[in-house]
């Protein structure tokens, strides 16, 4: 018996698209993407949410894939970075499902730190995205 050709959607793109819409709906204005702000573009007034795929430790082919996704909030103060990080984690965990997302569950909470290059205050956390594979 042969298995169908199937693939999971891109967890980073799904998270970026969802967060961009959800943050805008809440009146929040950070940029959202996979890139890290550079010292040339970073100012202490800037806010950015970085989304990164940390791997897919579990794949149940051809049905689903569990992706570990890390989000990092960049802000001018520790308080703002932590607030944004907690908001983003909450938004992801309350994802209604659909568009390839089965569910999203928390992995790690908010951990603050500082970027030595830009001086930005950061806060990072992660979620597990359970992705539905599609037959190609």
LINUR-V938419 format. One line per field, one symbol per residue. ss: DSSP state (A for helix, B for strand, O for the rest). psi: psi as a letter, one per 20 degrees, with the letter a starting at -180 (. if undefined). Layout:
BEGIN
ss->???
psi->???
END
This chain:
BEGIN
ss->OOOOOBBBOOAAAAAAAAAAAAAAAOOOOOBBBOOOOOOOOOOOOOOBBBBBBBBBBBBBOOOBBBBBBBBBBBBOOAAAAAAAAAAAAAAAAOOOOBOOBBBBBBBBBBBBBBOOOOOOBBBBBBBBBBBBBBBO
psi->pqqqoqqqrohggggggghgghgghjjqkqqpaiqpqrhhipqiiqpqoppppjrnhppmpkgrpopoppppppriqgghggggghggggggijpirrkipgrpqqfqapoqapohgijqpqpqrqroooppqqp.
END
